[in-house]
Amino acid sequence: MNELTYENNLTLLGQLRDQLQRLEDTDYMTAYYKGYSSSGATLEEIKDEIQELQEQIKLLEEELDDFSW
């Protein structure tokens, strides 16, 4: 991985974290109380998406940790 890839992955990591926070703070709560989110996703779909994002974030963090300057 070169420095450009590192910077791009760092940007992507920030975007994934923002998306995860939105899902946890807004969509999950809306789906919990109403049965569906503003996008129409069910609570189970939101949970699956949260888990998928957490896995992507973990893999990306590990990849960034392995980068040597």
C-alpha positions as CSV (number, residue, x, y, z in Angstrom):
1,M,0.0,0.0,0.0
2,N,1.3,3.4,-0.9
3,E,0.7,6.8,0.8
4,L,-2.2,7.7,-1.6
5,T,-3.9,4.4,-0.9
6,Y,-3.4,5.0,2.8
7,E,-5.0,8.4,2.6
8,N,-7.9,7.1,0.5
9,N,-8.5,4.3,3.0
10,L,-8.4,6.8,5.9
11,T,-11.0,8.9,4.1
12,L,-13.1,5.8,3.5
13,L,-12.8,4.8,7.2
14,G,-14.2,8.2,8.2
15,Q,-17.1,7.8,5.8
16,L,-17.9,4.3,7.1
17,R,-17.8,5.5,10.7
18,D,-20.1,8.4,9.9
19,Q,-22.5,6.0,8.2
20,L,-22.4,3.6,11.1
21,Q,-23.1,6.4,13.6
22,R,-26.1,7.6,11.5
23,L,-27.5,4.1,11.4
24,E,-27.0,3.6,15.1
25,D,-28.3,7.0,16.2
26,T,-31.2,7.6,13.7
27,D,-32.2,4.6,11.6
28,Y,-32.0,2.0,14.3
29,M,-34.0,4.0,16.7
30,T,-36.6,4.9,14.1
31,A,-36.9,1.3,13.0
32,Y,-37.1,0.1,16.6
33,Y,-40.1,2.3,17.4
34,K,-41.9,2.5,14.1
35,G,-40.9,-0.9,12.7
36,Y,-39.1,0.6,9.7
37,S,-36.5,3.4,9.1
38,S,-36.9,6.5,7.0
39,S,-35.5,4.6,4.1
40,G,-38.0,1.8,4.6
41,A,-35.6,-0.7,6.1
42,T,-36.7,-3.0,8.8
43,L,-35.0,-3.3,12.2
44,E,-33.4,-6.6,11.1
45,E,-32.1,-5.0,7.9
46,I,-30.6,-2.1,9.9
47,K,-29.0,-4.6,12.4
48,D,-27.5,-6.5,9.4
49,E,-26.2,-3.3,7.8
50,I,-24.7,-2.2,11.2
51,Q,-22.9,-5.5,11.5
52,E,-21.6,-5.4,8.0
53,L,-20.3,-1.9,8.5
54,Q,-18.6,-2.9,11.7
55,E,-16.8,-5.7,9.9
56,Q,-15.7,-3.4,7.1
57,I,-14.4,-0.9,9.6
58,K,-12.5,-3.5,11.5
59,L,-10.8,-4.8,8.3
60,L,-9.9,-1.4,7.1
61,E,-8.5,-0.5,10.5
62,E,-6.3,-3.6,10.5
63,E,-5.2,-2.8,7.0
64,L,-4.3,0.8,8.0
65,D,-2.5,-0.5,11.2
66,D,-0.3,-2.8,9.0
67,F,0.9,0.2,6.9
68,S,4.6,0.9,7.4
69,W,6.0,4.3,6.7
